[in-house]
Amino acid sequence: FYAALARTAFKGDSQKSLHHFWEMVAYIANTLIFILSGVAIAEGILDSDRIAYQGSSWGFLFLLYLYIQLSRCVVVGVLYPFLCRVGYGLDWREAIILVWSGLRGAVAFSLSLSVKQSSGNSFLSTET
């Protein structure tokens, strides 16, 4: 709404204040997601006897990480000619950052927690 209709209603300092306000709201929401994720993960690891260490799990996690990076390389590589010609363009350094960065941060935390909760075998208590 603001970008489409109300941009002319805010001028100078009020526009800067509004921008800082929404930056602070985003920062607080991001912080809350990380805190809640930490609490949920800690509760699941510390309070559950069902989670046990298995030596082969680390190997599978490493292979999964390699597979994800490889799949990102393939996607960015296939779309690289298109991405170079559209928008601002894309050079090889930005393509490397695209491959490495992936989906990280608060969005990934909230998606993983929602998938874990909706799968039906969540280790989180109902209070959490």
N, C-alpha and C positions, 0 to 999 in steps of 0.2 A: 504494500500500500504506500509506504513511504517513498520508495523508489519511483513508483508510477505516478502518484498524484500529489503527495505532500511535500516534495522536495523544495518547492518554491515557498512554502509556508515557513520554513526554517532557514534563517540566514545567519552567517557569521558564527558567533560564539554559541548560539543555541544549537546549531548544527553540529559543532564540535562536541558540545555537552551530550547530545543525543548519541553520537558515535561512541564516546567514552562510556556512556551508560550501557549500551549493548555489548561493548567489549567486556565490561565487568560482569554482566549477566552471563555471558558465554564462559568466562573464566570460572565463575562460581559453579555453574552447571558442570563444567569439565572436572573441577576439583571434587564435586560431590560424587560423580560417577566413579572416579578413581578411588575415593574413600570407600564407597559401597562395594566396589569390586574387591578391594583388599579385605574388607570384613567378610564378604561371602567366601572368598578363597581361603582365608585363614580359618573360618569356621569349618569349612569342608575338610581341610587337611588336619586340623588339630583335634576335632571332635569326632571324627569318623574312623571306625576300625575297618571299614570296607575298602579304604584306599590304602593299598600296600605297595611297597617299592618292588618293582620287578626289574631286573637287570637289563632285559631286552627292550624296555620302554624307551630308554635313552637313545638307543640305536634307531628305533622307529621314529622318534621325534626328529632326529637329525636327518633321516631320509625324507621325512615329510617336509622339513624346511628346504632341503635341496629340490624336491619336487615342486614346491610352491615357487621357488625362485626360477626354476627352469620354465615353468608354465608362464610366469610373468615375462620372461625373456622372449618366449615364443609369441605371446600376444603383442608385446610392444614391437617386436621385430616384424611381425606381419603387418601391423598397422603403421609402422614408421614412415613409409612413403606418403601415406595419406596425412599423417600428423604433421609432416614437414610442409605440406602445401596448404593446410587449413589454419585459420586463426592467425596467431602470432608466429607460427612455425615452431619447429622443434629441432634442436641440434642433438648431436650424439651425447653430449654431457647431460642434457636434460633427460634424455631417454634412459641413461644409466640411473639417474635419480628416480625416475618413474619405476624402473624395475626393482630397485632396492627398497623404496619406501613402502609400497603396497598399502595395505589397510592397517593402520596402527592408531593407537590412541584411544580416546573415549568411545568412538563409534565402534571399534573392534571389541572393546570390553563389553559394552552394552549389548551388542549382537551376540557375543559368545554366551553371556549370562542368560539372555532370553532363549537361545537355542537349548542350553543346558536345562533350563527350567521347563521348557515346553516338551522336552523329550520324555518326561515321565519318570526318569530314573535319577532325579536330582538328589544330591546329597545335602542340600540346604534344608534347614528346619523351617517350619511354617512361620515362626516368629521372624526369621531373617527375611 
